[in-house]
Amino acid sequence: MNNLKNSFPKKNKTEIKLIARKFYDHLSDLIIESIKLFSISQKQIEKRFNVKNPEILQTHFDQGKDVILVGGHYNNWEILAVGINQLVPHDCIGIYTKLSDVFFDQKMKSSRSKFGLRMINTREVSGYFKEKNKTPRMTIFGADQSPTYSKNVYWTNFLNQDTAVALGTERFAKKYNLPVVFCSIIKRKRGHYIAELSLLTDDPQTTAEGEITQMHTTSLEKQITAQPEFWLWTHKRWKRKREK
């Protein structure tokens, strides 16, 4: 509730409670859907998840270029992880933070990678980007976690709050000159989703410092503002405060 109140200061109590109620309805769906993903068939995934415009990646693939896909924990990001590798030309790689519980960490990796997605721990990212690959890759970043411990962050106003945003997406895009694509996940109906892609930049090395980070943060903010009930409000995302 504090997250909602601080993010939408102009909304009254009734409006905030309505968003919260819709969020809990969606969260209930999300929990059941995530459990189902452990055993879902590829045929079912094809019925329940699609990419609206994968052709946006084709030119980069034809040129042999890797790309970065960035988005937030909005709608069902787990179904994207499970289903996207079959729907885009690139080989898909997901960057994830290792869970402290070994059993659930293995379960999560097994579920996400069952149809071809390769999972890379955040501690292994630097080595991964130095690998030589035969097929162009699309590396997937979730950019809305709270970067509590990272020193290198970008500060911006996000959902009416001073917010620290991790710079990983921008750092690797600029270092390896990788086009950056934002991914919006849209809920068509219960259990059915579609991903829509939009190119943020195909020449990251010409962008100003912080520009890419601001672009994908703004894109996520617009999506949340339009339908706030589909973002993951249960996390304490504003733990970090800017030093004076």
N, C-alpha and C positions, 0 to 999 in steps of 0.2 A: 504493500500500500504506500509506503514511503517512496519507493521508486516511481510509482504512478503519480503521486501528488507533486513530487519535485519535477517530474518530466512534463507535466501538463498543469502548470500553476493557474491557468485561466479556466480550467474545468471545475465545476462544482462537485460536491460530495456525491450527488446522485450519478453524475456522469462517470466519476472515478469508480464507483461501485459497479456500474454497468460494465465498464471495461474489465474490471477484476472478475466479474461473473463469467463473461465471455471467455476470458483467459483460462479460467479453471475448466470450463467446458472443453476448450481446445487442448489443454494439458492432459485431461483424461483421455482424449482421443490419441494424443501423442504417446502416452505411456503404453496403451494397448497396441498401437501401431508399431512401436519400437520392439515390443516383445514378439510380435508377429514376424518381424524382419529376421529373427533368428532362424525361422523355418520356411520363409516364403520362397516360392518357386520363381524362376526367371520369367515364366509365362505370366504370373500374377504381377510381378514388378512392371512388366511391359504394359499391363492394363492400367496400373495405378500411378505410373510416373512417366513423364515425357519431357523432352527439351523442345521448346517452341521454335527456336531459331539456331540450331547447331551450325548452320552454314556460315555464321559469323566467324567461326574458327577455321574454315576451310582454306582461306588464302594463306594464313600462317602455317597451316599443316603442309600445304603444297610447297611452301618455301622452306620447309624443314625447320620451322621455328617453334620452340617451346613457348608456352603461354602460362600466365598465372590467372587463376580464377579466385575471386575473393567475394565473400558474403558474410552474413551474420547467422546467429542461431535463431532463425526466423522460420515459422512454419515447421515442416518436418525435414530438417537437414540430414537426418539419418537415412531417409529414403533416397535422397540425392546421392549420398555416399554409396549406397548399395546399387543404385540403378544407372548412374551416369556413365560408367565406363563403356557400356554397350551403345550409347547414343551420340557420342562425339568421336571425331576422327583421331584425336590424340590418345595416348596411353595416360590414364588418370592416376595421380598420386595425391594422397591426403596427408596433410601435416596435422599431427595430433599431439596432445600432451598426455604422457603416460599416466594411467591411474595408479594410485597407491596400492589398491587391492589387486593382486596378481590374477585372481580368478576372473574378476569383472573386466580387467584390462584385456585378457585373452579373449573373453567372450565378445567384447566390443570390436576388437580387431578382426575376429573371425566373421562376425556379422557384416561388417563394412566391406571386407575384402572378398566375400564369397563369389562375386561375379567379376572379379578382375582388378578392382581398385587396390593399389599398393599403399601400405601405410608406413609413414616415416615419422619417427619420434622427433620432437622438437630439438632434442640434443644431437640428432644425427643430420640435421638439415644442411649444415655447411658442407659436410662430406658428400651428401646426396647431390647437391648442385654442381659439384666438381666431376661427377661421374660422366662418362661418355655413353651416349645412348644412340641406338640406331633409329628408333621411331620417335618423332616429336612427342613431348610430354606436356600435360596440363597439370600444374601443381595447384592444389586447392588449399586456400588459407581461410580460417575463420577469424575475422578481424574485430570481434566485439567482446573478447574476454577482458577482464580487468587486469592490466599489466602491473601487478603490485610490486614485483621485484625488479623489473627491468629498469635500468637507468636511462636507456635511450628510448624516449617516448615523444610523441607529438601531442601538444596540448591544444584543445579546441573546445568550442561550445557545442555540445551534443545533447539534444533533448533538454535544453535550457540549463545545462549544468557544465561546469568546468571539468573536462574529461581528458584523461590520459589515454592515448591510443598507441598500441604497439606498432613499431615501424618495420616489422619483418617483411610485410608485403612489398613496401616501397624499397626497402634496402636491397632485397634480392632482385627485384625488377630492374633497378638502376644498375646494379653491379653486373648483371648478365644480359642487360638490354632486352627484357622480356615484356611483350605486350601484356596489359592488364585488363581483364574482363570482369565486370561485376555481375553477380548472379542473384536474381530475385526469384524466390520460391513462392508460388501462388497456390493457394488451396482452392481447388475447383469444387470439391465437395468432400464429405468425410472419407478419409482414406485415399483420396486422389489428388495428385499434385502435378504442377507443371513448372519447369524452370525457364526463366526468360533471361537471356544474356544481353549485356550492353558493353560495348568497348569504351573503356575509360581513356586509354592511351596506347598507341602502337609504337611510340618513340619515347620511352620513359627517361632516357638519358638527357633529353632536352627540357624536362620539367624542372620547376623550381623545388627547392627543399621543402618537403611537407605537402607538396601539391597533390601527389597521388593519394597520400593518406587522407587528405581532406576530401578528395573526390569520392573515395569509396565510403568514407564516413557519412558524407552528405547523402549519398545514394541510399544507404541503409536508413538514415534518419527519415527520409521522405517515405520510405516503405512503412516504417513503424508508425509514423504520424497518420498515414492513410488508414491503416488497420492495426492499431496497437495491440489488440488481443492476441496476435500471433507471434509476438516476441517473448522471449523467456525472461519474465519479470521476477522470477523467484531468486535469481542470483543477486548478490550484493556487488553491483558493478562499479560503484563509486567509492570504493574503500580508500583509494589513493587521493591525497590532497596535494596540490601544487606547493612546493617549497617557496617561502618568501624570498 
